[in-house]
């Protein structure tokens, strides 16, 4: 019994020596003190087992904002995932296929004025959408036009009378102009939607407050300020949200990779739980995606 174990150990040692010798064959001699350490971080090892991470990108803005009225603070997380590998045969033969995405956005409203700091409401927004390649070609300037269309669910995850949920089918043309020399850009988009299987028990008249159409315009510098305005129309009134962001690195030793973020909103249906109320609030905080 001992002999097979000894032979196995000897074989393993010999195998490891051969592998080590093969790995260094033909490689230049590097002094140990200057040799870079491979896989020196947990992330470098973790990503070896996550080949699909390249398909994940930020989607909507990601921020944490405290209201001048702390009971109206909010934060948002948002990611999108490209469904098809861009290096495989399907996408190589049909490049438009890489426009199919799944996405998830979560917007939480946080009452920081209370002792227990409860979440007043949270909107969970899973989504499937298709984003077209550029369909407008210009020779001497960077003009681009994209079309996004998709299906989004939105609910607040609560039960009984506090439950709110709806679904949308939407189309969103996106026009972008970018000046490479000045790094200044303008984005204009319009979004129209119809409601699908809206919850008629708890939010039957949501469309009266949220409407069917919104207009968005962003203007700013790639490495500087960005001003983002969204206007929405509905039967019960209009809604406005304005966001201003500026890199914090210009304030804090050129090292902090975040944005200073100021948001003003005066809107109906900002949160689902009390969609019939108008919310007017100024918020200040930081963003990592704008």
Short mmCIF file of the C-alpha atoms (twelve columns), coordinates in Angstrom:
data_MODEL
# 
_entry.id   MODEL 
# 
loop_
_atom_site.group_PDB 
_atom_site.id 
_atom_site.type_symbol 
_atom_site.label_atom_id 
_atom_site.label_alt_id 
_atom_site.label_comp_id 
_atom_site.label_asym_id 
_atom_site.label_seq_id 
_atom_site.Cartn_x 
_atom_site.Cartn_y 
_atom_site.Cartn_z 
_atom_site.pdbx_PDB_model_num 
ATOM 1   C CA . UNK A 1   0.000   0.000  0.000   1 
ATOM 2   C CA . UNK A 2   2.863   2.353  0.866   1 
ATOM 3   C CA . UNK A 3   4.714   1.657  -2.378  1 
ATOM 4   C CA . UNK A 4   1.939   2.966  -4.722  1 
ATOM 5   C CA . UNK A 5   1.662   6.108  -2.598  1 
ATOM 6   C CA . UNK A 6   5.420   6.662  -2.751  1 
ATOM 7   C CA . UNK A 7   5.426   6.129  -6.520  1 
ATOM 8   C CA . UNK A 8   2.533   8.543  -6.918  1 
ATOM 9   C CA . UNK A 9   4.334   11.205 -4.896  1 
ATOM 10  C CA . UNK A 10  7.511   10.684 -6.897  1 
ATOM 11  C CA . UNK A 11  5.572   11.011 -10.154 1 
ATOM 12  C CA . UNK A 12  3.868   14.179 -8.919  1 
ATOM 13  C CA . UNK A 13  7.199   15.752 -7.935  1 
ATOM 14  C CA . UNK A 14  8.722   14.836 -11.308 1 
ATOM 15  C CA . UNK A 15  5.681   16.251 -13.133 1 
ATOM 16  C CA . UNK A 16  5.868   19.541 -11.255 1 
ATOM 17  C CA . UNK A 17  9.580   19.867 -12.022 1 
ATOM 18  C CA . UNK A 18  8.988   19.242 -15.728 1 
ATOM 19  C CA . UNK A 19  6.192   21.812 -15.820 1 
ATOM 20  C CA . UNK A 20  8.343   24.355 -13.998 1 
ATOM 21  C CA . UNK A 21  11.257  23.744 -16.345 1 
ATOM 22  C CA . UNK A 22  9.006   24.077 -19.393 1 
ATOM 23  C CA . UNK A 23  7.564   27.329 -18.121 1 
ATOM 24  C CA . UNK A 24  11.030  28.869 -17.875 1 
ATOM 25  C CA . UNK A 25  12.467  27.448 -21.130 1 
ATOM 26  C CA . UNK A 26  13.544  30.262 -23.401 1 
ATOM 27  C CA . UNK A 27  12.487  32.924 -20.898 1 
ATOM 28  C CA . UNK A 28  15.060  35.592 -20.021 1 
ATOM 29  C CA . UNK A 29  16.584  35.421 -16.580 1 
ATOM 30  C CA . UNK A 30  14.906  38.004 -14.372 1 
ATOM 31  C CA . UNK A 31  16.324  38.687 -10.925 1 
ATOM 32  C CA . UNK A 32  13.786  37.593 -8.285  1 
ATOM 33  C CA . UNK A 33  13.716  41.051 -6.718  1 
ATOM 34  C CA . UNK A 34  12.553  42.639 -10.019 1 
ATOM 35  C CA . UNK A 35  10.296  39.828 -11.248 1 
ATOM 36  C CA . UNK A 36  6.606   40.923 -11.321 1 
ATOM 37  C CA . UNK A 37  4.339   38.834 -9.142  1 
ATOM 38  C CA . UNK A 38  1.618   37.156 -11.195 1 
ATOM 39  C CA . UNK A 39  -1.911  37.066 -9.728  1 
ATOM 40  C CA . UNK A 40  -0.874  39.308 -6.859  1 
ATOM 41  C CA . UNK A 41  -4.455  40.321 -6.044  1 
ATOM 42  C CA . UNK A 42  -7.654  38.448 -5.281  1 
ATOM 43  C CA . UNK A 43  -9.364  40.168 -8.228  1 
ATOM 44  C CA . UNK A 44  -6.776  38.871 -10.690 1 
ATOM 45  C CA . UNK A 45  -7.552  35.303 -9.611  1 
ATOM 46  C CA . UNK A 46  -11.307 35.849 -9.319  1 
ATOM 47  C CA . UNK A 47  -11.617 37.119 -12.888 1 
ATOM 48  C CA . UNK A 48  -9.948  33.973 -14.243 1 
ATOM 49  C CA . UNK A 49  -13.210 32.192 -13.478 1 
ATOM 50  C CA . UNK A 50  -15.469 35.003 -14.755 1 
ATOM 51  C CA . UNK A 51  -15.003 35.154 -18.557 1 
ATOM 52  C CA . UNK A 52  -18.421 36.772 -19.004 1 
ATOM 53  C CA . UNK A 53  -17.606 39.897 -16.991 1 
ATOM 54  C CA . UNK A 54  -16.640 41.609 -20.254 1 
ATOM 55  C CA . UNK A 55  -20.358 41.620 -21.116 1 
ATOM 56  C CA . UNK A 56  -21.310 43.733 -18.074 1 
ATOM 57  C CA . UNK A 57  -21.432 47.526 -18.305 1 
ATOM 58  C CA . UNK A 58  -22.984 50.425 -16.441 1 
ATOM 59  C CA . UNK A 59  -26.427 51.402 -17.736 1 
ATOM 60  C CA . UNK A 60  -28.296 54.232 -16.022 1 
ATOM 61  C CA . UNK A 61  -26.533 56.666 -13.641 1 
ATOM 62  C CA . UNK A 62  -25.215 55.234 -10.374 1 
ATOM 63  C CA . UNK A 63  -25.347 57.684 -7.472  1 
ATOM 64  C CA . UNK A 64  -25.966 58.316 -3.770  1 
ATOM 65  C CA . UNK A 65  -27.710 61.607 -2.967  1 
ATOM 66  C CA . UNK A 66  -28.815 63.206 0.301   1 
ATOM 67  C CA . UNK A 67  -31.775 65.558 0.134   1 
ATOM 68  C CA . UNK A 68  -31.804 69.002 1.705   1 
ATOM 69  C CA . UNK A 69  -34.796 67.331 3.318   1 
ATOM 70  C CA . UNK A 70  -32.987 64.141 4.478   1 
ATOM 71  C CA . UNK A 71  -36.240 62.172 4.368   1 
ATOM 72  C CA . UNK A 72  -36.041 62.391 0.562   1 
ATOM 73  C CA . UNK A 73  -32.568 60.933 0.031   1 
ATOM 74  C CA . UNK A 74  -32.002 58.389 -2.725  1 
ATOM 75  C CA . UNK A 75  -29.510 56.091 -4.388  1 
ATOM 76  C CA . UNK A 76  -29.509 54.170 -7.656  1 
ATOM 77  C CA . UNK A 77  -27.679 51.126 -9.032  1 
ATOM 78  C CA . UNK A 78  -27.850 50.052 -12.671 1 
ATOM 79  C CA . UNK A 79  -26.139 47.472 -14.899 1 
ATOM 80  C CA . UNK A 80  -26.644 45.989 -18.344 1 
ATOM 81  C CA . UNK A 81  -25.454 42.665 -19.747 1 
ATOM 82  C CA . UNK A 82  -24.785 41.897 -23.411 1 
ATOM 83  C CA . UNK A 83  -26.473 38.562 -24.083 1 
ATOM 84  C CA . UNK A 84  -24.362 37.287 -26.988 1 
ATOM 85  C CA . UNK A 85  -20.584 36.933 -27.169 1 
ATOM 86  C CA . UNK A 86  -19.244 39.498 -29.636 1 
ATOM 87  C CA . UNK A 87  -16.384 37.190 -30.698 1 
ATOM 88  C CA . UNK A 88  -18.473 34.161 -31.669 1 
ATOM 89  C CA . UNK A 89  -19.875 33.114 -35.030 1 
ATOM 90  C CA . UNK A 90  -23.413 34.411 -34.490 1 
ATOM 91  C CA . UNK A 91  -22.289 38.002 -33.902 1 
ATOM 92  C CA . UNK A 92  -19.553 37.830 -36.533 1 
ATOM 93  C CA . UNK A 93  -22.130 36.798 -39.143 1 
ATOM 94  C CA . UNK A 94  -24.910 39.060 -37.819 1 
ATOM 95  C CA . UNK A 95  -23.275 42.030 -35.977 1 
ATOM 96  C CA . UNK A 96  -26.643 43.547 -35.020 1 
ATOM 97  C CA . UNK A 97  -27.237 40.624 -32.618 1 
ATOM 98  C CA . UNK A 98  -24.820 42.133 -30.087 1 
ATOM 99  C CA . UNK A 99  -27.420 44.834 -29.477 1 
ATOM 100 C CA . UNK A 100 -29.542 42.490 -27.326 1 
ATOM 101 C CA . UNK A 101 -29.158 43.209 -23.610 1 
ATOM 102 C CA . UNK A 102 -30.633 42.407 -20.227 1 
ATOM 103 C CA . UNK A 103 -30.557 45.192 -17.657 1 
ATOM 104 C CA . UNK A 104 -31.427 45.870 -14.041 1 
ATOM 105 C CA . UNK A 105 -31.917 49.220 -12.325 1 
ATOM 106 C CA . UNK A 106 -32.808 49.762 -8.677  1 
ATOM 107 C CA . UNK A 107 -33.818 53.157 -7.324  1 
ATOM 108 C CA . UNK A 108 -34.275 53.414 -3.552  1 
ATOM 109 C CA . UNK A 109 -35.721 56.295 -1.559  1 
ATOM 110 C CA . UNK A 110 -34.216 56.557 1.897   1 
ATOM 111 C CA . UNK A 111 -35.603 58.428 4.896   1 
ATOM 112 C CA . UNK A 112 -32.387 59.511 6.632   1 
ATOM 113 C CA . UNK A 113 -34.248 61.818 9.003   1 
ATOM 114 C CA . UNK A 114 -35.731 58.937 11.031  1 
ATOM 115 C CA . UNK A 115 -33.810 57.155 13.776  1 
ATOM 116 C CA . UNK A 116 -34.032 53.786 12.036  1 
ATOM 117 C CA . UNK A 117 -33.395 55.310 8.567   1 
ATOM 118 C CA . UNK A 118 -35.990 53.161 6.766   1 
ATOM 119 C CA . UNK A 119 -36.377 52.827 3.011   1 
ATOM 120 C CA . UNK A 120 -39.648 54.520 2.069   1 
ATOM 121 C CA . UNK A 121 -39.860 52.860 -1.313  1 
ATOM 122 C CA . UNK A 122 -37.727 51.045 -3.875  1 
ATOM 123 C CA . UNK A 123 -38.350 50.575 -7.584  1 
ATOM 124 C CA . UNK A 124 -37.004 47.343 -9.069  1 
ATOM 125 C CA . UNK A 125 -36.672 47.598 -12.848 1 
ATOM 126 C CA . UNK A 126 -35.522 44.510 -14.780 1 
ATOM 127 C CA . UNK A 127 -35.462 45.017 -18.521 1 
ATOM 128 C CA . UNK A 128 -34.774 43.425 -21.896 1 
ATOM 129 C CA . UNK A 129 -33.827 45.744 -24.747 1 
ATOM 130 C CA . UNK A 130 -32.232 46.008 -28.156 1 
ATOM 131 C CA . UNK A 131 -29.821 48.842 -28.982 1 
ATOM 132 C CA . UNK A 132 -29.140 49.368 -32.673 1 
ATOM 133 C CA . UNK A 133 -25.726 50.170 -34.129 1 
ATOM 134 C CA . UNK A 134 -25.233 53.689 -35.441 1 
ATOM 135 C CA . UNK A 135 -27.645 54.379 -38.299 1 
ATOM 136 C CA . UNK A 136 -26.448 57.884 -39.222 1 
ATOM 137 C CA . UNK A 137 -23.102 58.296 -40.955 1 
ATOM 138 C CA . UNK A 138 -21.151 61.534 -41.248 1 
ATOM 139 C CA . UNK A 139 -17.761 62.002 -42.858 1 
ATOM 140 C CA . UNK A 140 -16.271 65.022 -41.117 1 
ATOM 141 C CA . UNK A 141 -18.100 65.260 -37.777 1 
ATOM 142 C CA . UNK A 142 -19.100 62.843 -35.053 1 
ATOM 143 C CA . UNK A 143 -22.875 62.623 -35.435 1 
ATOM 144 C CA . UNK A 144 -24.496 59.386 -34.317 1 
ATOM 145 C CA . UNK A 145 -28.060 58.086 -34.145 1 
ATOM 146 C CA . UNK A 146 -29.092 54.975 -32.234 1 
ATOM 147 C CA . UNK A 147 -32.488 53.371 -31.638 1 
ATOM 148 C CA . UNK A 148 -33.233 51.552 -28.390 1 
ATOM 149 C CA . UNK A 149 -36.409 49.555 -27.897 1 
ATOM 150 C CA . UNK A 150 -37.344 47.236 -25.068 1 
ATOM 151 C CA . UNK A 151 -39.646 45.857 -22.413 1 
ATOM 152 C CA . UNK A 152 -39.312 46.932 -18.775 1 
ATOM 153 C CA . UNK A 153 -41.024 45.764 -15.605 1 
ATOM 154 C CA . UNK A 154 -41.228 48.071 -12.599 1 
ATOM 155 C CA . UNK A 155 -42.491 47.219 -9.127  1 
ATOM 156 C CA . UNK A 156 -41.807 48.163 -5.531  1 
ATOM 157 C CA . UNK A 157 -41.701 44.667 -4.045  1 
ATOM 158 C CA . UNK A 158 -44.379 45.343 -1.445  1 
ATOM 159 C CA . UNK A 159 -47.592 43.482 -0.719  1 
ATOM 160 C CA . UNK A 160 -51.307 44.175 -0.446  1 
ATOM 161 C CA . UNK A 161 -52.329 47.837 -0.577  1 
ATOM 162 C CA . UNK A 162 -48.707 49.046 -0.706  1 
ATOM 163 C CA . UNK A 163 -47.962 47.014 -3.823  1 
ATOM 164 C CA . UNK A 164 -47.304 48.887 -7.076  1 
ATOM 165 C CA . UNK A 165 -46.331 47.378 -10.424 1 
ATOM 166 C CA . UNK A 166 -46.449 48.066 -14.126 1 
ATOM 167 C CA . UNK A 167 -44.770 47.139 -17.415 1 
ATOM 168 C CA . UNK A 168 -43.701 49.180 -20.432 1 
ATOM 169 C CA . UNK A 169 -42.978 48.661 -24.092 1 
ATOM 170 C CA . UNK A 170 -40.877 51.593 -25.267 1 
ATOM 171 C CA . UNK A 171 -38.866 53.049 -28.128 1 
ATOM 172 C CA . UNK A 172 -36.072 55.566 -27.626 1 
ATOM 173 C CA . UNK A 173 -34.162 57.309 -30.453 1 
ATOM 174 C CA . UNK A 174 -30.803 58.697 -29.230 1 
ATOM 175 C CA . UNK A 175 -28.937 61.411 -31.154 1 
ATOM 176 C CA . UNK A 176 -25.344 62.273 -30.186 1 
ATOM 177 C CA . UNK A 177 -22.953 64.959 -31.401 1 
ATOM 178 C CA . UNK A 178 -19.376 64.903 -30.100 1 
ATOM 179 C CA . UNK A 179 -16.507 67.310 -30.825 1 
ATOM 180 C CA . UNK A 180 -13.322 65.287 -30.447 1 
ATOM 181 C CA . UNK A 181 -10.996 68.271 -30.217 1 
ATOM 182 C CA . UNK A 182 -12.879 70.040 -27.424 1 
ATOM 183 C CA . UNK A 183 -14.240 66.816 -25.872 1 
ATOM 184 C CA . UNK A 184 -17.683 68.414 -25.772 1 
ATOM 185 C CA . UNK A 185 -20.836 66.474 -26.518 1 
ATOM 186 C CA . UNK A 186 -24.586 66.868 -26.852 1 
ATOM 187 C CA . UNK A 187 -27.068 64.009 -26.483 1 
ATOM 188 C CA . UNK A 188 -30.771 64.353 -27.263 1 
ATOM 189 C CA . UNK A 189 -33.230 61.512 -26.785 1 
ATOM 190 C CA . UNK A 190 -36.974 61.072 -26.783 1 
ATOM 191 C CA . UNK A 191 -38.693 58.105 -25.190 1 
ATOM 192 C CA . UNK A 192 -42.251 56.984 -25.791 1 
ATOM 193 C CA . UNK A 193 -43.970 54.024 -24.149 1 
ATOM 194 C CA . UNK A 194 -47.206 52.127 -23.715 1 
ATOM 195 C CA . UNK A 195 -48.321 50.341 -20.558 1 
ATOM 196 C CA . UNK A 196 -48.644 46.558 -20.642 1 
ATOM 197 C CA . UNK A 197 -50.511 44.704 -17.889 1 
ATOM 198 C CA . UNK A 198 -50.492 47.687 -15.560 1 
ATOM 199 C CA . UNK A 199 -51.755 46.746 -12.083 1 
ATOM 200 C CA . UNK A 200 -55.336 48.000 -12.202 1 
ATOM 201 C CA . UNK A 201 -55.970 47.190 -8.533  1 
ATOM 202 C CA . UNK A 202 -53.288 49.338 -6.878  1 
ATOM 203 C CA . UNK A 203 -52.154 51.848 -9.533  1 
ATOM 204 C CA . UNK A 204 -54.880 51.945 -12.214 1 
ATOM 205 C CA . UNK A 205 -54.292 55.607 -13.114 1 
ATOM 206 C CA . UNK A 206 -50.476 55.611 -13.101 1 
ATOM 207 C CA . UNK A 207 -50.419 56.821 -16.709 1 
ATOM 208 C CA . UNK A 208 -52.219 60.027 -15.665 1 
ATOM 209 C CA . UNK A 209 -49.214 60.966 -13.511 1 
ATOM 210 C CA . UNK A 210 -46.298 59.438 -15.408 1 
ATOM 211 C CA . UNK A 211 -47.555 59.973 -18.946 1 
ATOM 212 C CA . UNK A 212 -46.389 58.339 -22.169 1 
ATOM 213 C CA . UNK A 213 -43.467 60.472 -23.285 1 
ATOM 214 C CA . UNK A 214 -40.272 62.124 -22.029 1 
ATOM 215 C CA . UNK A 215 -37.540 64.295 -23.511 1 
ATOM 216 C CA . UNK A 216 -33.915 64.217 -22.358 1 
ATOM 217 C CA . UNK A 217 -30.965 66.454 -23.201 1 
ATOM 218 C CA . UNK A 218 -27.386 66.112 -21.934 1 
ATOM 219 C CA . UNK A 219 -24.605 68.582 -22.590 1 
ATOM 220 C CA . UNK A 220 -21.082 68.685 -21.260 1 
ATOM 221 C CA . UNK A 221 -17.414 67.800 -21.403 1 
ATOM 222 C CA . UNK A 222 -16.120 64.234 -21.364 1 
ATOM 223 C CA . UNK A 223 -13.636 65.158 -18.616 1 
ATOM 224 C CA . UNK A 224 -15.609 68.006 -17.045 1 
ATOM 225 C CA . UNK A 225 -19.144 69.031 -16.181 1 
ATOM 226 C CA . UNK A 226 -22.307 67.412 -17.560 1 
ATOM 227 C CA . UNK A 227 -25.786 68.941 -17.344 1 
ATOM 228 C CA . UNK A 228 -28.620 66.423 -17.769 1 
ATOM 229 C CA . UNK A 229 -32.272 67.527 -18.099 1 
ATOM 230 C CA . UNK A 230 -35.332 65.280 -18.362 1 
ATOM 231 C CA . UNK A 231 -38.870 66.564 -18.955 1 
ATOM 232 C CA . UNK A 232 -41.961 64.355 -18.845 1 
ATOM 233 C CA . UNK A 233 -45.572 65.185 -19.705 1 
ATOM 234 C CA . UNK A 234 -48.742 63.641 -18.228 1 
ATOM 235 C CA . UNK A 235 -52.432 64.449 -17.871 1 
ATOM 236 C CA . UNK A 236 -51.986 65.560 -14.239 1 
ATOM 237 C CA . UNK A 237 -48.986 67.785 -14.983 1 
ATOM 238 C CA . UNK A 238 -45.403 67.978 -16.144 1 
ATOM 239 C CA . UNK A 239 -42.282 66.698 -14.403 1 
ATOM 240 C CA . UNK A 240 -38.695 67.958 -14.453 1 
ATOM 241 C CA . UNK A 241 -35.407 66.488 -13.264 1 
ATOM 242 C CA . UNK A 242 -32.046 68.254 -13.609 1 
ATOM 243 C CA . UNK A 243 -28.706 66.636 -12.768 1 
ATOM 244 C CA . UNK A 244 -25.340 68.402 -12.655 1 
ATOM 245 C CA . UNK A 245 -22.134 66.392 -12.266 1 
ATOM 246 C CA . UNK A 246 -18.473 67.395 -12.062 1 
ATOM 247 C CA . UNK A 247 -15.380 65.240 -11.452 1 
ATOM 248 C CA . UNK A 248 -14.305 65.277 -7.814  1 
ATOM 249 C CA . UNK A 249 -10.669 64.822 -8.855  1 
ATOM 250 C CA . UNK A 250 -10.501 68.567 -9.495  1 
ATOM 251 C CA . UNK A 251 -11.307 69.165 -5.829  1 
ATOM 252 C CA . UNK A 252 -9.497  66.340 -4.026  1 
ATOM 253 C CA . UNK A 253 -5.844  65.856 -5.028  1 
ATOM 254 C CA . UNK A 254 -6.646  64.515 -8.510  1 
ATOM 255 C CA . UNK A 255 -7.121  61.025 -7.082  1 
ATOM 256 C CA . UNK A 256 -10.791 60.429 -6.312  1 
ATOM 257 C CA . UNK A 257 -12.621 58.816 -9.249  1 
ATOM 258 C CA . UNK A 258 -16.151 60.034 -8.513  1 
ATOM 259 C CA . UNK A 259 -18.407 62.893 -9.511  1 
ATOM 260 C CA . UNK A 260 -19.879 65.649 -7.394  1 
ATOM 261 C CA . UNK A 261 -23.611 65.391 -8.127  1 
ATOM 262 C CA . UNK A 262 -26.436 67.883 -7.609  1 
ATOM 263 C CA . UNK A 263 -29.995 66.884 -8.513  1 
ATOM 264 C CA . UNK A 264 -33.170 68.949 -8.559  1 
ATOM 265 C CA . UNK A 265 -36.488 67.235 -9.183  1 
ATOM 266 C CA . UNK A 266 -40.022 68.551 -9.368  1 
ATOM 267 C CA . UNK A 267 -42.054 65.623 -10.558 1 
ATOM 268 C CA . UNK A 268 -45.058 63.395 -10.232 1 
ATOM 269 C CA . UNK A 269 -44.670 59.626 -9.809  1 
ATOM 270 C CA . UNK A 270 -41.018 59.838 -8.809  1 
ATOM 271 C CA . UNK A 271 -41.690 56.912 -6.494  1 
ATOM 272 C CA . UNK A 272 -44.365 54.281 -7.038  1 
ATOM 273 C CA . UNK A 273 -45.767 54.108 -3.505  1 
ATOM 274 C CA . UNK A 274 -47.257 57.619 -3.712  1 
ATOM 275 C CA . UNK A 275 -47.167 58.193 -7.459  1 
ATOM 276 C CA . UNK A 276 -50.040 60.681 -7.229  1 
ATOM 277 C CA . UNK A 277 -47.987 63.125 -5.105  1 
ATOM 278 C CA . UNK A 278 -45.628 65.750 -6.474  1 
ATOM 279 C CA . UNK A 279 -42.077 65.592 -5.153  1 
ATOM 280 C CA . UNK A 280 -39.905 68.714 -5.151  1 
ATOM 281 C CA . UNK A 281 -36.448 68.285 -3.670  1 
ATOM 282 C CA . UNK A 282 -32.811 69.323 -4.038  1 
ATOM 283 C CA . UNK A 283 -30.258 66.562 -3.456  1 
ATOM 284 C CA . UNK A 284 -26.464 66.613 -3.192  1 
ATOM 285 C CA . UNK A 285 -24.034 63.709 -3.199  1 
ATOM 286 C CA . UNK A 286 -21.748 61.733 -5.453  1 
ATOM 287 C CA . UNK A 287 -22.003 59.554 -8.549  1 
ATOM 288 C CA . UNK A 288 -19.738 56.965 -10.120 1 
ATOM 289 C CA . UNK A 289 -21.691 56.796 -13.405 1 
ATOM 290 C CA . UNK A 290 -23.485 59.813 -14.884 1 
# 
